[in-house]
Structures are given as C-alpha cells and as structure tokens.
Amino acid sequence: MRYDSNNIFAKILRGDIPSKKLYEDAFAIALADIAPAAPLHVLVIPKGEYVSFNDFAKDAPAEVVKGFFSAVQKVAALMGAEEDGYRILSNHGADASQSVPHFHVHILGGRALGGLLPSDKQAR
C-alpha cells in the first residue's frame, strides 16, 4: 500500500487541519482520540510518512524508531498512566481495522481494560 499524503494525520501534521496537541517533539505528536474507547485514549503519530507498523519497522531509521517509542512512553507518563497501567495498540491492515493509512499508536488506560480481545466466539 502506498502512502496517501491526504490522510487525516498527514493533514494534521502539515497544519492543514487544526488540532489540540497533547505532546509534540521532533519525532511525534500526540492527540486525544475523537472517539475514545477508554477514559484515556491518546493517539501518538510519527512525523514521517509511514503507512503502518510494518512500513515503519522496515523503513524508519533507528533513531526515528527510538525517538517515536520514547515519545509514546513520555505521553503515557504525561497522561498519568504509568502507575495503574496502560495498553499500547497499533492496527495493521484491513483485518485489524486500520482506519487511517498512517502508522500510529493508541495509548489506552484509565480503567481495567480486560482481556486482549473480546471473547466473541462468532469472530472465530
């Protein structure tokens, strides 16, 4: 899949769409999710053009990978999630319900999150 420079995160990164940034550094920005799935639901978006985790892991320079994941940890700390815990989630592709073709990480917390996946037996 090719990178689409008109995806919503690319537009936010360019400043075409205004956003309320919770955090920003040279590697990433963090925003509150517009449809939160938990009391704490923050998106951390790298500043480079990466479609998914696969693309990011293969093509991003080591210092960019380190800087991005350092930003994820800083955001979790900033949001007060370290003590009680949090989940980091990233979707890759259609089967994982990736809705924006720009790699990003969800930080979820603020309550007990339960198991890794819903126990819906019909999903099998």
N, C-alpha and C positions, 0 to 999 in steps of 0.2 A: 504494500500500500504506500502510495506517495504522500508526502506531507502536503496538507492543504493549508496554505497561508491565510485562508479566510475563515479558519475555525475560530470559535469564540475566544479561546485562550490566546491565540495569536493576536487577535484584535485587542484584547485586554493588555497584552504585553507591549504592543505598539502604542497604546494610549488611544486607540480609536473608540474604545468603549470605556467609559469611566468605571472605576472600581474602588472599593474601600479596602485597601491593603492592610492586612494584619501584621505583615512582616515583608521585608524585602532586603535582599543583598545582591551581590554580583551574580549569583547562581540561580536564584529562585524568588518567586513571590508567593505569598500565602493569602488566601481569601476565605471568608466564610462560605460554605456551600449554600446555594439558594434554595435547596430542598433538603434540609438536614435530616439524616437518618438516625441521629443520636443527639443528645444535648450539646455535645462537642462534635462538630463536623467541619473540618477545615480542609481545603484543597491546597496542596503545595505543587507549584507548577515550575518546571525548569525554564530558563530563559532561551534555551536553544530549540531548534526545530526537530523534535523527536516525536514520532507517531505513537510509539508505545514503549513499554519497558524493554522489549526485545531490541528495538531500534536504539534506545538509549544505551543499553548494556553493550551493544556491538560497536556503536559509532562515537559515543561521547568520550572525550579524553579523560584519563584517570582523575585529573584534578577537578574536572567538572562533575564527575560521578561523586567524588568525595565531597565537594562543595555542596552539591544538591542534598545528599543524605545528611550532611551536617546541618543544613538548613531545616530539614524535616525534624531532626532532633531538637533544634533550637525552638521551633514552632511548638512542638509538643510541650516543652518546658515552659515557654511563654504562656501557653494556654492552661497551665497548671495541671497537666495530665500525668506527670511522671509518678506521683505518689500512688494514685489509685489504679493507674494503668490505662493503656490505650491500644488501639488496633491500627495498623498501617495496611492499607488496601490499595491495590492497583489492578485495573482490568486491562486485559489484552485481547482484543478481537471481539467478534460478534457473540460467540458462545459465553463470553464473560461479561457481556453487556457493556462494552466500552462505548460510551455515548459521544465522546469528543475525541477526534483523532489527533490528540496532542498528549504525550505522556504526562501523567500527573499522579500524585499520591493523595489518598484520602486519609486523614487522621480522624479516628472516631473514638469517642470516650464520653465521660460524664455520667455513665451508668454501667451496670453489668451488661455486657454485650452478648452473653450466651455463647452457644457453640459456633463453630466456624461457618457452617451453612445451615439454613433451615432444614428441619427434619421432614421435608415434604417427600414422601415415598413416591409420589407420582412423577417427580422430577427425574427419577432414575430411568 
